[in-house]
Amino acid sequence: MEKAIFACVDCLPADQIQASFTAYPYVFSPKKTLFSPISGFPSNRRKSISLVKCSAVESGLHPKPKQKSNQLVEDVCSRVNSPKTHSVRPTISLPSQIEKLVFFKRYEEALELFEILEDYANDERVLGSTTYEALIDACIGLKSIRGAKKVCHHIKETGFEPDRYFRNRILAMHVKCGMMMDARRVFAEMPEKNLVSWNTIIGGLVDSGDYEEAVDLFLLMWNECSDVGTRSFATVLRASVGLGLVSLGRQLHSCVFKMGFKSDIFVSCALIDMYSKCGILKDAKQVFYHMPEKTVVGWNSIIAGYALHGYGEDALDLYYEMQSSGVKMDHFTYSIIISICAKLASLEHAKQAHAGLVRHGFGNDIVANTALVDFYSKWGRVEDARRVFDKMPRKNVISWNALIAGYGNHGQGEEAVKMFKSMLREGMAPNHVTFLAVLSACSYSGLADEGWEIFESMSRDHKVKPRAMHYACMIELLGREGYLDEALALIKEAPFDPTKNMWAALLTACRIHRNVELGKFAAERLLGMEPEKLSNYMVLLNIYSSSSRPDEAVKVVETLKRRGLRLLPACSWIEINKQAHRFSFGDTSHPLRQDIYGKLNELMKEIQKHGYILETTNSLLPDVVEHEEQTPTYHSERLAIAFGLISTSASTSLQVVQNHRLCDDCHNVVKLIAMVTKREIVVRDASRFHHFKQGNCSCGDYW
C-alpha cells in the first residue's frame, strides 16, 4: 500500500493527500516513512516505478480487518497498474511531490525523495525555484547539514542561477543549520547584499557566540548601508549582552533614540533584555514604562530580569501587575513565574500559575510543563511532578532529567533508576546531566551496584565521557558505604586533576564515618582550593568535635576568626495560607510566640517518652553560634515545625525550607515529632530533601 501511494501521490491534489493522511492512518502512519527509497525499492527497481506492486501482503504488511471498500484507494491502485501510469517519466512528478511533502511538513520524506531524484542523470534534473525553496525549508526544519550540502551541490552542478532573494534563503539555511563557516563563505561570495543578508549573518554569529565578529559586521554594515533597521539594533544589542559591555549597549541606545526608533516595540524589548541581563534594572524598568504598548514580550523581559538578579518578590509583583493590565500571557510567562516560585519556595503561587497555564490553553506546552516538573521536584511534591510528567504529550531530555533528579533528591533512588531505564527504552538519548541526576540518586540512596553499572555504561554504551561531577557522585557513593580508601583511590585515578567537589565528597564521607586523619587530608586539599568557603571549615570542625579532638577544633575556630569568616544565623521558613513565616534561633518576634514555644516544649516532653536523649556530641552547623550549640531545643527548624502544627489541621503535611544543613540532634528530633504527631514533615536543607514519616527519614540518616 505504501509503495502504491508512492507511485501515484503526484496524481492527487493536495487536499486529497491530506484527507488520505486522516482517513488511512494505517497507510500514512507518522511512525512510518511514507517514501522509503532504500527499503521500499531494491536496487534493480529504483529506476523503474512501473515495477512497483500495490499488494500489501507482498510488501510484508498485514491488512487491517476487512472494511468497506474505499474508492480513493482503489483509484490509486488502479492508476499505478495502468499503462498510462507506467509510461510517465519519474522526474516529471518528483518535484511536485517534494513540494507537497514539505507543505505537509514531512521533511524527511521530502529529502529522501530528493535523493531519488539525484539518481536520474538527464536534462530534467534542473529544478525550479519553488522546489529548491521547499528543499531549503526541509533542511531548515530538520537542521540537516547533510541535506543542506546536497541541495547546494545540486544547485551548483545543474547550473541554477539564484537571484538575491534566493541567495538570502541559502544563507539562512546555512545559518539555521549551524554551518557558520559555510555561511561566512556564502555571505562573502554574494554579489549583492541587502539588509536581510546582513541581519541573517549577524544574527547567526550572535546565536553561535561570535559576539565580537557580530559587532564588527554591524559597524561595517553601518558604513555600507544607508538604512539600518530596528532588527539590526535588536540583534547587536544581544551581542553587547554576550560581551557583557553595557557601555556598548548604552551607545546603541543613544543611536536608537537619535534615529527615532525609541518607540519601536522590538527594539524596546531588546533594550529591556540588555539592561536586565547587565544588571541595570533601573534603566530596564525606565525603558519598559516608556513603551507605547507593553507587549507580552516586554513584560516577560522585565519580569525575567528581576528574577535573574534575585528580586523574586518584585518579579511576582510585576506578574500580578501584568495580570491586571489585561495583557494575554504566554507559556514563557508561566515558565518564568514557576521558576521564580521555585526560588522563593512558594507552593501556593506556583499552584496558581499551574492553574493559569492550563486555563489559558498551555497545558501541553513542553517548556512550561518541564518547569512545573522541576518546581514540584525541588519543593517536596515529587508525586505532583510525576503527574505533570505523565500527562505531557511530548517530553524532551530536560523533562526526563528534572524528574530523575527529583526522585534522587527525595531519596527515591530506585524510582530514579527506573525512570532512567524507561528513558532509554523510549529511545531518548541521555546527556551528561542525565547521568549526573541518576548517579546522584544512586549515591543518595546507597545503590552501589546500580551506580557502578550506570557509571561504566556512560562511555561504553552512550559515548558520554564522565566529568568531574560524575566522579564526585561515585566518590560520595563509595563514601556512603564506608569505602573511604577506595574513594581516595578513585580521586587519584581520575583522568584529570581532582576538583573541589571531589574533595568535598570525600570530606563529607569522612565526617559521616568520623575518619579524622583522612578528613584532615581532604580538608587541606579543599581549603587550598576554596580558602574563603565557610562550610569547608565547618565540616572539618564537625569532624574534630564529634571525635573528641577539642584542640584541633579550637584551631579551626581561630582560623575562621583570623580570616574574618562570620558564622551567620540559621533561618527556616514555612508557608501557611500563601504567607511565608521566617524563624531564626530562639525567635521571639512572631505574634504567636507563646503558643509556638508551648507547643515545642510539649513535643520535647513527648518524644522523651519515646527514648529521645539530647546528643552531647552534637555536630555543629555552618551557621550555628555558641549559644545555639548549648541550647539546641530552640533551633529555627523546630520553631517552624511547631508553628506549622498549631496552624494546620491534623491531616496536613508540613514543609520547611532552611538555609543550613540539619544537625544530627534536630534530625533525630524531627523523626520523633513526625512519629508522635502522625504527620509527614518535609525539610529541605542545604544538602537535600528529608521526608520524615513514621519515625524514619528518606535520607537513611546519611546527608
N, C-alpha and C positions, 0 to 999 in steps of 0.2 A: 504493500500500500504506500509506504513512504517513497519507494522508487517510482511508483506510478505518478504520484503528485510531483515529484522532482521533474519528470519529463514534461508535464503539462501545466505547471503553475503559471507559465507565461501566457497561456491561452485564456486565463481568467482575469477579470478586472479586480482591482484591489479590494473592493468591498466584499466580493465573493470569497477571496482568500481569507479575509478577516473573519467572515462568517464561518468558514471551514475550521478556522482555529478554535472557534467557540463550540461548534456543533460536533466536532470529532476530536475530542481531547486525546483519544487513544491513538489517533494518527499524528496530530500536531502537539504531542506532549512536550511541554517546556523542558522536561528532563531528557528528551531525546534530541538528537541532531536532525533537523529537517532535511538537510542535504549533507550526505556523508560521502564525499568523493573517494575516500580511501577505503572505508569498509564496505560502502554500498556499491562500488564499482571496481571489479577486478581489473587488472592492468589491460587485459585484452578487450575490455568493454569501454574504457574511458573515452575512446574516440568515436563511439557509435552508440548514441542513445537509443537507436532503433532496436537494439537487442534487449532492452530492459523489459522485464516481465512485471505484471501487476498482481501476481499471485502472492498473497500474504503467507501462505504455507510454504511456498518455495523460498521465500525470504527468511524463513525461520521464525515467523511471527505466529502467535496463536490467536485466532479470531475471538472476538467477544461473543457472548450468547446471541443467537440469531435475533435480529431486529428487523423492523420494517425497512424494505429496500429504500435507499436514498438516491434520488435521481442525479444529484450532483456528483456523487462518487461514481455512479455508473457512466455518466458522461465523461468523467476524467479517464476512466479505464478504457472506454471505447475509443477516445481520441488518441490515447497512447498507442493503441494497436492498429489504428487506421493507417493506410498507406500514405495519406496526406501528411500525417504527423511524422512518419519515418523520413519523409523527404526534406523536412525542414532542417536547415543548417543550424548546428547548435549555437554558433556565435551570434546569430541574429537575435536570439531571445535572452541570452545570458545577461547582457547589460540591464535590460528592463527587470529581470528577476533580481539582480543585485539591488537596484533602486527600491524595489518593493520590499525586499527583506530589510533594508536599512530603515525604510519608512516605518516598519513594524518593530524596529529596534532589535532585530535578530542579527546582531553584528557578526557573531562568529560564523554563522552560515553564509553571510554575505562575503566574508573574506575567504571562506573555503571555496565558494563558487568562483571568486576572482582567481584563485589558484588554478581551477579547472580551465578557466578562460585563457590563462597564460600558456597552457599546453598546446593551444591551437596556433600553429605558425602560419598565418595567412594575412592578407591585407586588411581584414576586418577586425584586427586586434586593436586598432586605434579606437579608443573610447571617447564619448562625448564629455563635455564639461560636467553635465548633470551626473553622469556615472562616477566620474572622478570625485565630484563633490560628495556623493553618497559614500564612496570608499573612505574619504577623509573623515567623514562623520563616524564611520565604523571604527576607524583606527583611534580616534579621539575617545569614543565611547568605551573602548576596551583598553585604552592606553597601550596599544600594541606597537612596540618598537619594530617587531618583525614585519607587521603589516605596513607600517609607515615606510620602511625601507623598500618593500616590494612595490608599493604604489609609486614612490619616487623613481625607482628603477624603470618601471613600466612607462612612466611619463617621458623619461629621457630616451628610452630605447625606441619608442614609437614616434618620436619627433613632435609630440604635442607641445604647442606654444602657449603657455599660460599668460594671461593678462595680469595687470597689477592686483586686481581683486583676488585672482586665483593664487598668485604668489603669496598674498597675505594669508590665505587659507592654508597653504602648505607650511608657511612659517608657524601659524597657530598650531598645526598638527604636531610639528616637532616640539614646540614648547609644551603642549599638553601631555605629550608622551614622555616628557623629561629628557629629551635629546638636545640638551642645550649647546653642545659643541657643534652639532649639525645645524641647530637653529642660528647660531652666530654666522656660520658659513652661508646659509640661505639668505640671511639679512644682508650680509656684506655683498653678495652677488646680485641683489635686487637692482635692476637698472633705474627704477624709480620708486621712491619711498613716500608714503603719506603718513598722516598722524596715526592711523591704525597700525602701520608697520612698527613705528617707534613704540607705541604703547604696548604692543604684543611682546616685543623683545625685552623691554624694560620690565614689564610685569613678570615675564618668565625668569629674568635674572633675580628679581626680588624674591619670588617664590622659591628659587633654588639657593637663596642665601648669599648671592653675589652682590651685596649691597653697594660696595664702592663702585663696581663697574656700572651698576644701575644708575647711580648718581652721575657718574661721568657721562654716560649716554644721554641722560636727561639734559645736562648742560650743553652737550653737543647738539641735541635736538633744539634747544632754546636758541642756539645761534643759527640753525639751518631752517627752522620752520617759523613762519610768520604767525601761525596760530597754534598756541599750546592750550589744549583743552583741560577741562576740570578733571578728567580721568587721569591725565598725566600727573597733575599735582597730587591727587589721592594716592597714586602708585608710589611716587617718590617720597611721600610722607611716610609710607610704610618702610621704605629704605632707611629713613632717618631713625625710625624706631629700632630697626635691626642694628644700626650702628650705635645706638644709644646717644645720639647727638641732638639734644633738644635745641641747641643753638641753630642747627640746620633747619629744624622744624619751625623755629620762630622766623627765620629768614623766608622760608616758603610761605608762612602765614602772612607775612608782610606783602609778598608778591601777590598772593590770592586777594588780599584787601585792595591793592592798587589796581588789579586787573578787573575788579568788580565781581569776583566770584564768591564774596563773603556770604552771600545768601544762598549759594548752591548747597543743597542738602547733602549731595555726595561728598563734597569737599568738607563740609562741616562735620560729618560723621568721621571722616579720616582725621581731622584735626582733634576731635574729642578722643579718638583712639590713640593718637600720637601723644597728646599731653597726659592722658591717663597712664599709659604704659611707661612714660618717662617720669611718672610720679608728681607731675604738676597738676594736681586735682583742681586747684583753684581756677586755673586757666581753662581746664577742660569743662568745668561747670559753667564758666562765663560764656564759652562758645556755645554750649548746649542751650542756655537760656536765651541766647540771641538768635537761635534758629527760627526762621519764619514759620516753619512747620516741623514739629517734633515727631519724627517717624519712629517706628519700632526699632529701627537700626540705631538711631540716635539714643533712644532710651537704653537699649541693650549695651551700647558702648559705655555710657556713663555709669550704669549700674555695675558692669563688669570691672570698670576702672576702680571704683570704690572697693569692690570686693577683693581685687587683686592686691591692694595695699593694706588689707586688714580692717577696713571700715565696714564690717558686715552689717552693723545696725543701721548705719547711714544708707547702705545699699538697699536694705529692706524698706526703709522709709521712702526711698526713691521708687521702689517697686510698687508700693501702695499709692504713691502719687501718680504713677503711671496708670494704675487701675482706675483711679478717679478721673483721669484725663480722657478716658474713653478710647485710648489707642488699642487696637487689636494686637494682642500678644502673639508671639510665635513660639515654636518649640525651643528656640535658643533662649528666650526669656525664662522659660520654666527650667531649662537646664542650668542656667546661671543661678537662679534662686535656690534650686535644690542643692547646688554646690555650696552656696552661702550658708544654708541651713546645716549642712554637714560640718562646716567650720564652727558654727555657733551652737551646735548640738541642739537645735530647735526642732523637735519632732513635730510639734503642732503646726508650725509654719510650713514644714515640708509636706505634711498631710494635706494642707490647704492647696499647696502648689500642685501636688499629685492630683487632687480633685479637679483643679482648673485645667490641668493638662488633658485629662480625659474629657472634661466638659466641652472644651474648645476643639475637640477633634484630633488631638495629637497623641492619642492613646497608643498608637502603633509606631510612633517615631523612635528610631533606634538610638539616637543621641540622648534624648530626654529620658527614655526608659533605662538606658545604661547608667545615667546619672542617678536615677532612683535606686537601681540595684546597688550602686556604690554607696549611696547615702544610707539605705536601710542596713547594709552590711556593716558600715562603720559605726552605726549608732544602735547596735543591740537588737535589731529587728531582722535577723537573717531569714526567718520564715517569710516575712513580707518581701524580702529581697528575692527569695526563690519564687514566690507567687508572681511577682512582676516579670521575672526572667522567663518563667514557663509560658506566660501569655504573649511574649514577644514573637511576632511572626517571623522576624529576621534577627539574627544575632551576629555580632562580629567578635573578633578576638578580645576586644576590650570588655565586652559584656561577659564573656566567659571568665576572663581574668578577675573581674570585680567580684563575681560570685565565689570563685575558688578562694580568693584572698579573704572574703568574708567568712567562709566556713573555717579557714585556718585561724583567723583572729579570734573566732569564738570557740576555739578548742575542738572543733569538729573535723579533725584531720581525716578520718575515714570518709566522710562525705566529700571533702575536698578532693581526695584521690579518686573517688567515684566520678565526680564531675570532670576531672581531668581525663579519665578514660572515656567518658561519654563524648567529650570534646574530640578526642582522637577518632572515635567511631564515626562521628558525623562529618569527618573529613576536614575539620578546622585545624590549620597548622598552628602549633603553639609557638610563641616567641619567648624571648628571654624573661619577659615579665611573667608569663605563664609559669615558667619553671621556678621563678622566684616565689610566686604565690604558693605553688604546691609543695615546694621544698620547705618553705616556712611553716606550712600547715603540718608537714611531717615532723618538723623539729618541735613545734608547739605540743604535738600530741604523742611524741615518742614513738613514731612509726619508723623505726630504724631500717628495717628490711625494705619497706616501700620507698623510703627516701633514697637509699643507695641505688636501688634499681632505676629510679627515675633519673637520678644524677648521672648514672652511667649511660643512660639512653640518650642524653642530650646530644652529644656529639656523634654517638654511634648510629642512632636511628633518625634524628631530626636535624642534624647538621647545625646545631646551635652550640657555639663554643661557650663553656662555662666561664662566667665572670667572677670577680672577687665577691660579689654579693651572694652568688650561689655557693662558693666555698665557705662563706660565713655561716650560711644555713647549715651546711654539713658539719662545721665545727661546733655549732650550737647543738646539733643533733647528737654528736658524739659526747659532748659535754653533759648533756641531759642524762645520758646513760652511764655517766661516770668514767668514760674512756678519755681521760684528760691527756694522757701521754699520746694516744692516737690522734687526738685533736691537734696537739702541738706538732706531731709529725706531718699532718695534712697541711699545716701552715708552711712548714719548711719545704714540702714537696710541690707547693703551688707554682705554676709556670710564670709567676710574676711576683713582684715584691709584696709582702703582706700589707694589707690596708688596715686602717683604724677599725673598721667593722669586724675584721677577722680577729684582731687582738681583743676587741671589746667582747666578742662572743666567748672567747676563751676566759677572759676575766670574769664574766658573769657565771660561767660554769664553775670557776674556782670559788666564787662566793657561795654558790649553792652547796658545793661539796666541801667547803672550808679547807681548801688546799692553799695554805698560806704562802709557801715558797713559790709555787708555780704562779699563783695570783700576783705575787710581788714582781715576778719576772715579766708577766704580761702587762702589768700596770706600768712598769718602767718603759716598755716599748710604746705603750699607748700614750703616756704622758709626754713622751718625746715628740709625738706627732700632734697632740692636742693639749698643749700645756695650760690652756685657759678654760678648758671644759670642766665645769664643776662636777658633773656626775661621775667622771672617771675617778676623781679623788674620793668621792663618797662611796663608791663600790669598794675601793681599797680600804677605806675606813670601816666599812661594814665587815670586811674580812677580818681585820685586826680586832674589832670589837667582839665579834662572835667567837673568836678563837682565843680570847683572854690574853691579848697582846696589847695592854694599855700604853706601854711606852711608845710602840710604833704608831698607835692611834693618835697620841698626842703630837707626834712629829707631823702627821698628815694635817692635823688641825692648824699647827703653826705654819705649815706651808700655805694653807688656804689664806690665813691672815696676812702672810707676807706678800702674797700675790694679789691681795685685795679682792678675793672671791668671796662674795657675801652669801650667806645662807638665807634664801628667800622664804617667806611664809607659805605653807601649803594651803591650797584652796580647793574646795569642792563645790560643784553646782548640781542642783536638781530642779527640774522643770515641773511645776504644778499649775494646771489651768493656764497654759501658754505663758506663764511667767517664770523666769529663771530666778532661783534663790541661791545666793552665794554664801558660803560659810568658810571661815578660817579657824585656826586652833583657838579653842576657848572663846568663841564668838559670843558676844552678849548684845549685839546690835539688833538682832531680829525681834520684831514685836511679840512673837510667841516664845521668847527665850525661856520663860519659866516652864511652859508646857514641854518644850524640847528637852531641857535638862532633866525634868521629872521623868519623861519617857525613857531617856537614855539611862538614867540611874536605875530605873525599874528593870530595863533589859539586862544591865550588867549583873544585877542580883539574880535574875532568872537564869542566865547562862552559867553562872557559878554553880547552880544546882546540877548542871549537866557536865561538870568537870572542867570548866574554864579556870585556868590559873595564869596570872599575868606572867609573861615571859621576862625573866630577869636579864637575859642576854638579847634584848630587843635590838634588832638591826636598825641602824639609822636610815633616814631618808636623805635625798639630796637637798632637802629644804626644811629639815626639822631642826629647830634650835634646842638649846639645852633644856629649857623648862618643859618642852613638849616631850622630850625623851623621858623625863622624870614623871610626867603625868599624862600617859597616853590615852586615858579614858576619854578625853575631850578632843581627839583628833577630828579634823574637819569632816571626813567622810562619815564618821559616826553621828555627828550632829545632823548632817544632811539626811542620813537614813532615818534618824529619829523624827525629823520634821516630816519626811515623806510618810512615815507610818501614822502620824496623827492627822495627816491632811488628806488621806485617801481611804477608800473602802478596803475591807479585808481581802478582797479578791484582786486588788490591783498590784501589779508588779512594779517595782521601783527601778529607776535607772539614774545612776550617779556618774558624773564626769569629774575627773580631778587632774591636776597638773603635775602630779608626782606619783611615784611608784608606791603601791601598797606596802606598808611594813608588815613583818611577819605576824605581829600581835593583832593588828587590825584585820588581817586576812583570816585568822582564826576566829576573831570576834564576829565578823560578818557571816561566816559559815554557820555559827551557832545561832545568830539572830535569825537567819533565814530558816533554820530548823524550828525554833520555838514559835516564830510568828507564822510559819507555813506560807511565807511569801517567797516569790522569786525576786532576787535582788541582782541587778546587773551593774557592775562597776567597770568603767573604762578608765584605766590609769595610764600612766606614761608608757607602760610596757605593752599591754594588750587588754582584751576584754576578760572579765571574770564573771561567769554566770554562777551565782550561788543559789543552790536549791537543795532542800532536804539535807542540809549539813555538809554538802560537797561543793567543790568548785571545778569548773570546766578546765582550769589550767593544770589540774592534777598536782597542785602545790609546787609548781615549777614556773617561776616567772622572773 
